[in-house]
């Protein structure tokens, strides 16, 4: 028979982990957006940060 306490505790730990992953991904997206960067993971599992080429950025709209 499984203990409800153990199951709840394991579930809480899993939820905390998931929440932390989401917070980390949100921070990475904000860094990308604010600094015009591309953050990605390479084949070895290492994080790579690349600047976005200026040509790929949307051009500013000019009011005329």
C-alpha positions as CSV (number, residue, x, y, z in Angstrom):
1,X,0.0,0.0,0.0
2,X,1.4,3.4,-1.0
3,X,1.6,6.1,1.6
4,X,-0.4,9.2,0.7
5,X,2.3,11.3,2.4
6,X,5.1,9.9,0.2
7,X,3.0,10.3,-2.9
8,X,2.1,13.9,-2.1
9,X,5.7,14.8,-1.1
10,X,7.0,13.3,-4.4
11,X,4.4,15.2,-6.3
12,X,5.3,18.4,-4.6
13,X,8.9,17.9,-5.4
14,X,8.1,17.2,-9.0
15,X,6.0,20.4,-9.2
16,X,8.8,22.5,-7.7
17,X,11.2,21.1,-10.3
18,X,8.8,21.9,-13.2
19,X,8.2,25.4,-11.8
20,X,11.9,26.0,-11.7
21,X,12.4,24.8,-15.2
22,X,9.7,27.1,-16.5
23,X,11.2,30.1,-14.6
24,X,14.6,29.3,-16.1
25,X,13.2,29.1,-19.6
26,X,11.3,32.4,-19.1
27,X,14.5,34.1,-18.0
28,X,16.3,32.8,-21.1
29,X,13.6,34.0,-23.4
30,X,13.8,37.5,-21.8
31,X,17.5,37.6,-22.2
32,X,17.2,36.6,-25.9
33,X,14.6,39.3,-26.5
34,X,16.2,42.1,-24.6
35,X,19.7,41.5,-26.0
36,X,18.9,40.2,-29.5
37,X,20.5,36.8,-28.8
38,X,19.8,33.2,-29.7
39,X,20.3,30.8,-26.8
40,X,20.4,27.2,-27.7
41,X,21.8,23.8,-26.6
42,X,24.4,22.2,-28.9
43,X,24.8,18.4,-29.5
44,X,27.1,18.0,-26.5
45,X,24.4,19.5,-24.2
46,X,26.3,22.8,-23.8
47,X,24.6,26.2,-24.0
48,X,25.5,28.4,-26.9
49,X,24.7,32.1,-27.2
50,X,24.8,33.7,-30.6
51,X,23.9,37.3,-31.6
52,X,21.0,37.7,-34.0
53,X,22.3,39.0,-37.4
54,X,21.1,42.6,-37.8
55,X,19.6,41.8,-41.2
56,X,17.2,39.3,-39.6
57,X,15.9,41.9,-37.1
58,X,12.6,43.7,-38.1
59,X,13.2,47.1,-39.5
60,X,11.9,50.0,-37.5
61,X,8.7,51.6,-38.7
62,X,9.1,55.1,-39.9
63,X,6.1,57.4,-39.6
64,X,5.7,59.7,-42.5
